[in-house]
Amino acid sequence: MKKIQAIFIALLMLTLTKPANCQGWNQDKSGIYSIGVGGTQVLAIGPGYSYISSGGFSLNVSGEYRIHRFIGLGFETGIDAFVGPYPPYFVYGDYRYPAVYSAIGIPIAMKVNIHILEAADVPIADRLDVYAGLNAGGGPAFYTGPGGGVYGFLLAGPQIGIRYWLNRNIGVFGEFGWGATFANVGLTF
């Protein structure tokens, strides 16, 4: 009797399982690539001060590779431009002038994302992708403020995003978070 129950349960499980999506978040590609524009914030580190938190404009390129059905590991790089006040003031004699700096940074970040709709096996997941993850990295910044030179910066934080595939080869995305980007929009290939 127990063998019949075990066979019945096994057959029931086989008939009730749903096949996996054939396209999913990466459109059956081993990797996807994106170009985007947006805003970024980093922690700049250099001599004469411990850190400056900077926000700026970002033009970026990213890639993501499937390491599991709903987990992707990727990278982000590009060019970040920052402009802001330099603390403290620039002092010349008895006068204090607020100093402004500008910097061009080259971020190099790693990203890991969990693709939520794919994990839940939602039928719309073949065109729509909702993901959340973490990013961390850093890079050089070419700095023009007082004591200018080449300094480093760090970035880290969470991100959430949405991607919609217009067809199998091109999609649009929006991403929000902290670290590599606080707002980013662009195209995915």
C-alpha positions as CSV (number, residue, x, y, z in Angstrom):
1,M,0.0,0.0,0.0
2,K,2.9,2.4,0.8
3,K,4.4,1.8,-2.6
4,I,1.1,2.7,-4.3
5,Q,0.9,5.9,-2.3
6,A,4.5,6.8,-3.1
7,I,3.9,6.2,-6.8
8,F,0.6,8.2,-6.7
9,I,2.4,11.2,-5.0
10,A,5.3,11.0,-7.5
11,L,2.8,11.0,-10.5
12,L,0.8,13.8,-8.9
13,M,3.9,16.0,-8.4
14,L,5.0,15.4,-12.0
15,T,1.6,16.4,-13.4
16,L,1.3,19.5,-11.3
17,T,4.7,21.0,-12.0
18,K,4.9,23.9,-14.3
19,P,7.7,24.1,-17.0
20,A,10.2,26.9,-16.5
21,N,10.0,30.0,-18.7
22,C,11.9,29.6,-21.9
23,Q,13.3,33.2,-22.0
24,G,13.5,34.7,-18.6
25,W,15.4,37.7,-17.4
26,N,18.4,37.2,-19.7
27,Q,16.5,36.1,-22.8
28,D,18.3,32.8,-22.9
29,K,21.7,34.6,-23.4
30,S,24.7,33.7,-21.3
31,G,25.1,37.5,-20.6
32,I,23.3,40.7,-21.0
33,Y,24.8,44.2,-21.4
34,S,23.4,47.6,-20.7
35,I,24.4,51.2,-21.3
36,G,22.8,53.9,-19.2
37,V,22.9,57.5,-17.8
38,G,22.1,58.6,-14.4
39,G,23.3,59.9,-11.1
40,T,25.9,58.4,-8.8
41,Q,27.3,59.0,-5.3
42,V,30.7,57.8,-3.9
43,L,32.9,58.2,-0.9
44,A,36.1,60.0,-2.1
45,I,39.3,59.3,-0.2
46,G,42.4,61.5,-0.4
47,P,45.2,63.2,1.5
48,G,44.2,66.2,3.7
49,Y,40.8,64.9,4.5
50,S,39.4,61.5,5.5
51,Y,36.5,61.5,3.0
52,I,34.1,63.6,0.9
53,S,30.7,62.2,-0.1
54,S,30.2,63.1,-3.7
55,G,27.2,63.0,-6.0
56,G,27.6,63.3,-9.8
57,F,26.6,62.4,-13.3
58,S,27.3,58.9,-14.6
59,L,27.6,57.4,-18.1
60,N,28.0,53.7,-17.6
61,V,28.2,50.2,-19.1
62,S,27.3,47.1,-17.2
63,G,27.0,43.4,-17.8
64,E,25.4,40.5,-16.0
65,Y,25.9,36.8,-16.3
66,R,23.5,34.1,-15.2
67,I,25.0,31.9,-12.4
68,H,21.6,30.4,-11.5
69,R,18.1,30.4,-13.0
70,F,17.3,33.6,-11.1
71,I,20.7,34.9,-9.8
72,G,23.0,37.1,-11.9
73,L,26.6,38.2,-11.2
74,G,27.8,41.3,-13.1
75,F,30.0,44.4,-13.4
76,E,29.6,48.1,-13.9
77,T,32.1,50.6,-15.2
78,G,32.0,53.9,-17.0
79,I,32.7,57.6,-16.4
80,D,31.4,59.6,-13.4
81,A,31.7,63.4,-13.2
82,F,31.6,65.2,-9.9
83,V,31.5,68.9,-9.0
84,G,31.1,70.2,-5.4
85,P,32.4,72.3,-2.6
86,Y,35.7,71.4,-1.0
87,P,35.7,71.4,2.8
88,P,37.1,73.4,4.4
89,Y,37.4,76.8,2.7
90,F,40.5,77.7,0.7
91,V,42.5,80.1,2.8
92,Y,44.6,82.9,1.4
93,G,46.1,85.2,3.9
94,D,43.2,86.4,6.1
95,Y,40.5,85.6,3.5
96,R,38.6,82.4,3.3
97,Y,37.2,81.4,-0.1
98,P,34.8,78.6,-0.7
99,A,36.7,76.2,-3.0
100,V,35.0,74.1,-5.7
101,Y,36.4,70.9,-7.0
102,S,35.6,68.8,-10.0
103,A,36.6,65.2,-10.5
104,I,36.3,62.5,-13.2
105,G,36.0,59.0,-11.8
106,I,36.2,55.6,-13.4
107,P,34.1,53.2,-11.3
108,I,34.7,49.5,-11.3
109,A,32.0,47.7,-9.4
110,M,30.7,44.1,-9.0
111,K,27.0,43.5,-8.8
112,V,24.9,40.5,-7.7
113,N,21.1,40.5,-8.5
114,I,18.2,38.3,-7.6
115,H,15.6,38.3,-10.4
116,I,12.3,38.3,-8.4
117,L,9.8,37.4,-11.1
118,E,11.9,34.6,-12.4
119,A,12.4,33.2,-8.9
120,A,8.6,33.3,-8.4
121,D,8.1,31.8,-11.9
122,V,5.5,34.5,-12.9
123,P,4.2,34.1,-16.5
124,I,5.1,37.7,-17.4
125,A,8.7,37.1,-16.6
126,D,9.5,36.4,-20.2
127,R,9.3,40.2,-21.0
128,L,9.4,41.9,-17.6
129,D,12.3,41.6,-15.1
130,V,12.2,43.0,-11.6
131,Y,15.5,42.6,-9.6
132,A,17.2,43.5,-6.4
133,G,20.8,43.2,-5.4
134,L,24.0,44.6,-4.0
135,N,27.0,46.4,-5.6
136,A,30.5,47.2,-4.3
137,G,33.6,48.7,-5.9
138,G,35.8,51.7,-6.3
139,G,38.2,53.3,-8.7
140,P,40.5,56.2,-9.4
141,A,39.3,59.8,-9.5
142,F,41.2,62.6,-11.3
143,Y,40.7,65.6,-9.0
144,T,41.1,69.3,-9.7
145,G,40.4,70.9,-6.3
146,P,43.0,72.2,-3.8
147,G,45.7,69.5,-3.6
148,G,44.5,68.1,-6.9
149,G,45.7,64.8,-8.2
150,V,44.6,61.2,-8.6
151,Y,42.7,59.9,-5.6
152,G,40.5,56.8,-5.0
153,F,36.8,56.4,-4.2
154,L,34.6,53.7,-2.8
155,L,31.0,52.7,-3.6
156,A,28.7,50.2,-2.1
157,G,25.0,49.7,-1.6
158,P,21.8,48.0,-2.7
159,Q,19.9,48.5,-5.9
160,I,16.5,47.6,-7.3
161,G,15.6,47.7,-10.9
162,I,13.1,46.9,-13.6
163,R,13.8,45.8,-17.2
164,Y,11.3,45.4,-20.0
165,W,12.3,43.5,-23.1
166,L,10.9,45.2,-26.3
167,N,12.0,42.1,-28.3
168,R,14.5,39.3,-27.7
169,N,17.5,41.6,-28.5
170,I,16.7,44.9,-26.9
171,G,15.2,46.2,-23.7
172,V,14.8,49.3,-21.5
173,F,15.7,49.5,-17.8
174,G,15.5,51.7,-14.8
175,E,17.5,51.2,-11.6
176,F,17.5,52.9,-8.3
177,G,19.7,52.4,-5.3
178,W,22.9,53.5,-3.5
179,G,26.5,53.1,-4.5
180,A,27.0,52.5,-8.2
181,T,23.9,54.5,-9.0
182,F,21.0,56.3,-7.3
183,A,19.1,56.6,-10.5
184,N,20.0,55.1,-13.8
185,V,18.1,54.5,-17.1
186,G,19.1,53.0,-20.4
187,L,19.1,50.2,-22.9
188,T,19.8,46.5,-22.5
189,F,21.2,44.2,-25.2
